[in-house]
């Protein structure tokens, strides 16, 4: 018996990529068209953004907990959240959650160790990159993390919130991300974390100066392993 995966969504693009990865890669493990049972609940992204912009992480956590409770009633066995930024609120509600969570940084960190990376550049929203969500867990694994410059953080944040979360992919945006990755490479990073679930719409190992760690897909694969066992 496989376990029921509960997805606590935030942005449509991130939740969709997580769901698609679970379903498509599940079929590689379980057979044609097969995948574990998946439930998803998403509050309006506007509700999250309004709370994030005023620094109300308790409010963000309340939305996550509400989704967790709904998914628990729907029969989920455990939870994943394919949104890096709102992981800042997870410690505030995890003890009250009706179900256990897989943490996105644990999935990224495990893969970084497996590939031998020791210094990771961070790409994501300004709220995520300026937080301790990644540095705290990566430091515990002996992995260093590097943030882009303040100007680069602001630019990336605008591109994410104005374009990518709405599924808008502009060709001229790609070089701006590539320029930030080049800066991180010059800082000695040996890989870059795609720490926003929409960045894979633009950046992959094929067009990145550094190897990429796609947080969304890594979390989805960790969920698959939890649901059906190691492959």
NURO-858564 format. One record per residue (C-alpha): x, y, z; residue number from 1. Coordinates in nm, 2 decimals, padded with zeros to 4 digits. Layout:
BEGIN
- X,Y,Z,NUM
...
***
This chain:
BEGIN
- 00.00,00.00,00.00,1
- 00.13,00.34,-00.09,2
- 00.07,00.65,00.13,3
- -00.15,00.94,00.05,4
- 00.06,01.26,-00.02,5
- -00.10,01.59,00.09,6
- 00.02,01.90,-00.10,7
- -00.01,02.23,00.08,8
- -00.01,02.46,-00.22,9
- 00.07,02.83,-00.23,10
- 00.14,02.95,-00.59,11
- -00.03,02.77,-00.88,12
- 00.29,02.71,-01.07,13
- 00.48,02.56,-00.78,14
- 00.19,02.33,-00.67,15
- 00.14,02.22,-01.03,16
- 00.50,02.13,-01.08,17
- 00.51,01.93,-00.76,18
- 00.19,01.74,-00.85,19
- 00.30,01.67,-01.21,20
- 00.64,01.54,-01.08,21
- 00.48,01.31,-00.84,22
- 00.24,01.17,-01.10,23
- 00.49,01.14,-01.39,24
- 00.78,01.00,-01.19,25
- 00.54,00.78,-00.99,26
- 00.46,00.60,-01.31,27
- 00.82,00.52,-01.36,28
- 00.82,00.34,-01.03,29
- 00.47,00.19,-01.02,30
- 00.39,00.13,-01.38,31
- 00.20,00.31,-01.66,32
- -00.03,00.58,-01.54,33
- 00.02,00.48,-01.17,34
- 00.11,00.71,-00.89,35
- 00.03,00.74,-00.51,36
- -00.29,00.90,-00.40,37
- -00.24,01.28,-00.39,38
- -00.45,01.54,-00.23,39
- -00.40,01.92,-00.26,40
- -00.54,02.22,-00.09,41
- -00.45,02.58,-00.17,42
- -00.56,02.90,-00.02,43
- -00.56,03.20,-00.25,44
- -00.20,03.32,-00.32,45
- -00.33,03.67,-00.25,46
- -00.40,03.57,00.11,47
- -00.05,03.45,00.15,48
- 00.11,03.75,-00.01,49
- -00.09,04.00,00.20,50
- 00.04,03.84,00.51,51
- 00.40,03.79,00.39,52
- 00.43,04.16,00.29,53
- 00.33,04.28,00.64,54
- 00.56,04.02,00.80,55
- 00.27,03.83,00.96,56
- 00.43,03.48,00.97,57
- 00.18,03.37,01.23,58
- -00.09,03.44,00.98,59
- 00.10,03.26,00.71,60
- 00.12,02.96,00.94,61
- -00.25,02.97,01.01,62
- -00.32,02.93,00.64,63
- -00.08,02.64,00.62,64
- -00.24,02.48,00.93,65
- -00.58,02.52,00.78,66
- -00.47,02.34,00.46,67
- -00.31,02.07,00.68,68
- -00.63,02.01,00.86,69
- -00.83,01.98,00.54,70
- -00.59,01.74,00.39,71
- -00.59,01.53,00.71,72
- -00.97,01.50,00.69,73
- -00.92,01.40,00.32,74
- -00.71,01.11,00.43,75
- -00.35,01.23,00.36,76
- -00.07,01.05,00.55,77
- 00.19,01.33,00.54,78
- 00.24,01.67,00.39,79
- 00.47,01.86,00.16,80
- 00.47,02.23,00.07,81
- 00.62,02.32,-00.27,82
- 00.68,02.68,-00.17,83
- 01.02,02.78,-00.01,84
- 00.92,03.12,00.12,85
- 00.63,03.01,00.34,86
- 00.85,02.74,00.50,87
- 00.95,03.03,00.74,88
- 00.61,02.98,00.91,89
- 00.64,02.60,00.93,90
- 00.82,02.60,01.27,91
- 00.53,02.81,01.41,92
- 00.27,02.55,01.34,93
- 00.44,02.21,01.30,94
- 00.38,02.10,01.66,95
- 00.01,02.16,01.61,96
- -00.02,02.00,01.27,97
- -00.24,01.69,01.24,98
- 00.02,01.53,01.00,99
- 00.40,01.52,00.97,100
- 00.57,01.74,00.71,101
- 00.86,01.68,00.48,102
- 01.08,01.99,00.48,103
- 01.19,02.12,00.14,104
- 01.54,02.21,00.26,105
- 01.59,01.86,00.39,106
- 01.53,01.73,00.04,107
- 01.77,01.98,-00.11,108
- 02.04,01.93,00.15,109
- 02.03,01.55,00.11,110
- 02.08,01.58,-00.26,111
- 02.36,01.84,-00.21,112
- 02.55,01.60,00.01,113
- 02.49,01.31,-00.23,114
- 02.65,01.52,-00.51,115
- 02.93,01.64,-00.29,116
- 02.84,02.01,-00.30,117
- 02.97,02.22,-00.01,118
- 02.88,02.58,-00.11,119
- 02.54,02.66,-00.25,120
- 02.41,02.99,-00.40,121
- 02.05,03.07,-00.31,122
- 01.79,03.19,-00.56,123
- 01.44,03.28,-00.45,124
- 01.22,03.55,-00.33,125
- 01.37,03.83,-00.12,126
- 01.18,03.70,00.19,127
- 01.33,03.35,00.14,128
- 01.68,03.45,00.06,129
- 01.70,03.69,00.35,130
- 01.57,03.43,00.60,131
- 01.74,03.15,00.78,132
- 01.53,02.88,00.62,133
- 01.82,02.75,00.41,134
- 02.13,02.86,00.60,135
- 02.02,02.71,00.93,136
- 01.96,02.36,00.79,137
- 02.25,02.37,00.55,138
- 02.50,02.48,00.81,139
- 02.40,02.18,01.02,140
- 02.50,01.96,00.73,141
- 02.83,02.14,00.69,142
- 02.72,02.32,00.37,143
- 02.78,02.69,00.32,144
- 02.52,02.91,00.16,145
- 02.57,03.24,-00.03,146
- 02.30,03.51,-00.09,147
- 02.29,03.73,-00.40,148
- 02.36,04.10,-00.36,149
- 02.08,04.32,-00.22,150
- 02.02,04.47,-00.57,151
- 02.00,04.12,-00.72,152
- 01.76,04.00,-00.46,153
- 01.52,04.29,-00.53,154
- 01.54,04.22,-00.90,155
- 01.48,03.85,-00.87,156
- 01.19,03.91,-00.63,157
- 01.02,04.14,-00.88,158
- 01.07,03.89,-01.16,159
- 00.92,03.61,-00.95,160
- 00.62,03.80,-00.82,161
- 00.54,04.00,-01.13,162
- 00.60,03.73,-01.39,163
- 00.68,03.37,-01.28,164
- 00.40,03.32,-01.02,165
- 00.16,03.41,-01.30,166
- 00.32,03.17,-01.54,167
- 00.47,03.45,-01.75,168
- 00.80,03.34,-01.91,169
- 00.99,03.61,-02.09,170
- 01.30,03.52,-02.28,171
- 01.47,03.84,-02.17,172
- 01.44,03.74,-01.81,173
- 01.66,03.44,-01.85,174
- 01.99,03.64,-01.88,175
- 01.91,03.83,-01.56,176
- 01.89,03.50,-01.36,177
- 02.20,03.37,-01.54,178
- 02.39,03.69,-01.44,179
- 02.31,03.63,-01.08,180
- 02.42,03.27,-01.11,181
- 02.75,03.39,-01.27,182
- 02.80,03.61,-00.97,183
- 02.74,03.32,-00.73,184
- 02.99,03.11,-00.93,185
- 03.25,03.38,-00.89,186
- 03.18,03.37,-00.51,187
- 03.30,03.00,-00.52,188
- 02.96,02.83,-00.52,189
- 02.96,02.48,-00.66,190
- 02.59,02.46,-00.72,191
- 02.28,02.69,-00.71,192
- 01.95,02.62,-00.53,193
- 01.64,02.70,-00.74,194
- 01.48,02.80,-00.41,195
- 01.16,02.93,-00.57,196
- 00.92,02.68,-00.72,197
- 00.88,02.89,-01.03,198
- 01.24,02.94,-01.12,199
- 01.26,02.60,-01.31,200
- 01.03,02.77,-01.57,201
- 01.34,02.96,-01.67,202
- 01.65,02.79,-01.54,203
- 01.78,02.43,-01.55,204
- 02.11,02.25,-01.57,205
- 02.10,02.31,-01.94,206
- 02.13,02.69,-01.93,207
- 02.29,02.75,-01.58,208
- 02.66,02.83,-01.52,209
- 02.63,02.61,-01.21,210
- 02.47,02.28,-01.14,211
- 02.11,02.33,-01.02,212
- 01.92,02.19,-00.73,213
- 01.55,02.21,-00.82,214
- 01.38,02.23,-00.48,215
- 01.03,02.15,-00.61,216
- 01.13,01.84,-00.79,217
- 01.35,01.72,-00.51,218
- 01.07,01.76,-00.27,219
- 00.83,01.58,-00.50,220
- 01.08,01.29,-00.52,221
- 01.12,01.28,-00.15,222
- 00.74,01.26,-00.12,223
- 00.74,00.97,-00.37,224
- 01.01,00.79,-00.17,225
- 00.81,00.84,00.15,226
- 00.49,00.72,-00.01,227
- 00.61,00.41,-00.19,228
- 00.95,00.33,-00.04,229
- 01.30,00.36,-00.18,230
- 01.35,00.28,-00.55,231
***
